[in-house]
């Protein structure tokens, strides 16, 4: 029995729909494959940039510690290094003109916050909270203190650590600290300096804060001990194709001289991302 025209038309329509469905599935598979390829390429590029930045960090530390006359003096100069993963721009800055967040008196921190635009109440609250955060609790003391309760009342799930700051970004956890104040003060704070700022290296805001604290709180500052540690910051910015980039920031401490057999250094923190 011959198929009717209607049956043949229906069969043809079914074949066409099947071909269209297969074409759609093929396009989706191809598109997914391309997307995964692009993702893999982006991940590979990111890993290469990170490796290049980290390699530049270690190469810079080697140059800073170089015992010859070719060592890199910290300063505003930017150097470009050719690393296997790409070119990396590197700067080395001296942290000695900044305030050590674990050592600076509350009056000096309060003055810095005020110089940078914080109102008096905020400046006082945050500076006192920093002092409480880094103060060690006596052995056997009850951690459920009224200060911890004040953190809970502000909606925080933590309280003061009862120890020195290990990273500068811990400041964001301190009671009263706002994102704007954190970003404003970050360029003038450091770790592990263990003494007052070296005024010879201090920026204008730090000098203004010192003057303000002296006037208002009778703050006294000691002369810097030249035998003390040197804290440096290395910033490595690796740029890749299509606008991709990776930035690594490392804070490290030098004990003794910058060069020679007596030097020692310790990396204090690794940070990544633009900030």
RACOR-V870440 format. One record per residue. N is the residue number from 1. SS is DSSP state (@ for helix, = for strand, . for the rest). PSI is psi in whole degrees, -180 to 180 (999 if undefined). OMEGA is omega as a letter, one per 40 degrees, with the letter a starting at -180 (none if undefined). Layout:
n = {N	N}
ss = {SS	SS}
psi = {PSI	PSI}
omega = {OMEGA	OMEGA}
This chain:
n = {1	2	3	4	5	6	7	8	9	10	11	12	13	14	15	16	17	18	19	20	21	22	23	24	25	26	27	28	29	30	31	32	33	34	35	36	37	38	39	40	41	42	43	44	45	46	47	48	49	50	51	52	53	54	55	56	57	58	59	60	61	62	63	64	65	66	67	68	69	70	71	72	73	74	75	76	77	78	79	80	81	82	83	84	85	86	87	88	89	90	91	92	93	94	95	96	97	98	99	100	101	102	103	104	105	106	107	108	109	110	111	112	113	114	115	116	117	118	119	120	121	122	123	124	125	126	127	128	129	130	131	132	133	134	135	136	137	138	139	140	141	142	143	144	145	146	147	148	149	150	151	152	153	154	155	156	157	158	159	160	161	162	163	164	165	166	167	168	169	170	171	172	173	174	175	176	177	178	179	180	181	182	183	184	185	186	187	188	189	190	191	192	193	194	195	196	197	198	199	200	201	202	203	204	205	206	207	208	209	210	211	212	213	214	215	216	217	218	219	220	221	222	223	224	225	226	227	228	229	230	231	232	233	234	235	236	237	238	239	240	241	242	243	244	245	246	247	248	249	250	251	252	253	254	255	256	257	258	259	260	261	262	263	264	265	266	267	268	269	270	271	272	273	274	275}
ss = {.	.	.	.	@	@	@	@	@	@	@	@	@	@	@	@	@	@	@	@	@	@	@	@	@	@	@	@	@	@	@	@	@	@	@	@	@	@	@	@	@	@	@	@	@	@	@	@	@	@	@	@	@	@	@	@	@	@	@	@	@	@	@	@	.	.	.	.	.	.	.	.	.	.	=	=	=	=	=	=	=	=	=	.	.	=	=	=	=	=	=	=	=	=	.	.	.	.	=	=	.	.	.	.	.	@	@	@	@	@	@	@	@	@	@	.	.	.	.	@	@	@	@	@	@	@	@	@	@	@	@	@	@	@	.	.	.	.	.	.	.	.	.	.	.	@	@	@	@	@	@	@	@	.	.	.	.	.	.	.	.	.	.	.	.	.	.	@	@	@	@	@	@	.	.	.	.	.	@	@	@	@	@	@	@	@	.	.	=	=	.	.	.	.	.	.	.	.	.	.	.	.	.	@	@	@	@	@	@	@	@	@	@	@	@	@	@	.	.	.	.	.	.	.	.	.	.	.	.	=	=	=	=	=	=	=	=	=	=	.	@	@	@	.	=	=	=	=	=	=	=	=	=	=	=	.	.	.	.	.	.	.	.	=	=	=	=	=	=	=	=	=	.	.	.}
psi = {130	142	143	163	-35	-43	-43	-39	-40	-40	-42	-42	-39	-41	-43	-43	-40	-42	-40	-41	-42	-39	-40	-44	-39	-40	-39	-42	-43	-44	-42	-39	-40	-41	-42	-35	-44	-41	-44	-40	-40	-41	-41	-43	-41	-42	-39	-42	-40	-43	-38	-43	-43	-39	-39	-35	-50	-36	-39	-43	-41	-43	-37	-34	3	128	-9	-176	5	16	157	118	130	142	-167	-6	135	130	149	121	140	106	161	-30	-1	-179	143	127	129	135	148	122	147	129	1	-17	8	175	127	117	-20	-10	-26	133	148	-36	-37	-39	-43	-41	-39	-45	-41	-42	-34	7	-1	145	165	-43	-45	-44	-42	-43	-47	-42	-40	-38	-36	-44	-40	-37	-42	-6	129	136	142	148	134	3	156	120	-17	71	164	-32	-40	-38	-35	-32	-43	-37	-22	4	8	152	14	170	-170	142	-24	24	170	155	134	-26	148	-31	-9	-20	-26	-16	-9	141	127	-13	128	158	-39	-43	-38	-49	-35	-37	-19	-40	-12	12	154	-177	155	15	-34	20	173	164	143	113	-22	-23	-5	146	171	-45	-38	-42	-39	-38	-40	-47	-42	-44	-34	-42	-45	-26	9	38	136	140	140	154	143	140	114	-14	-4	176	157	129	126	153	129	130	122	120	111	128	135	-172	158	32	4	149	159	134	130	134	131	131	125	155	136	130	128	-147	167	-19	171	176	-15	-1	151	147	156	128	126	-39	150	129	149	161	152	143	999}
omega = {a	i	i	i	a	i	i	i	i	i	i	i	i	i	i	i	i	i	i	i	i	i	i	i	i	i	i	i	i	i	i	i	i	i	i	i	i	i	i	i	i	i	i	i	i	i	i	i	i	i	i	i	i	i	i	i	a	i	i	i	i	a	i	a	a	a	a	i	a	a	a	i	i	i	a	a	i	i	i	a	i	i	a	a	a	i	a	i	a	i	i	a	i	a	a	i	a	i	i	a	i	a	a	i	i	a	a	i	i	i	i	i	i	i	a	i	i	i	a	a	a	a	a	a	a	a	i	i	i	i	i	a	a	a	i	i	i	a	i	a	a	a	a	a	i	i	i	i	i	i	a	a	i	i	i	i	a	i	a	a	a	i	a	i	i	i	i	a	i	i	a	i	a	a	i	a	i	i	a	i	i	a	a	a	a	a	a	a	i	i	i	i	i	i	a	a	i	a	i	a	a	i	a	i	i	i	i	i	i	i	a	i	i	a	a	a	a	a	i	i	i	i	a	i	a	i	a	a	i	i	a	i	i	i	a	a	i	a	i	a	i	i	i	a	i	a	i	i	a	i	i	a	i	i	a	a	i	a	i	a	a	a	i	i	i	i	a	a	i	i	i	i	i	a	none}
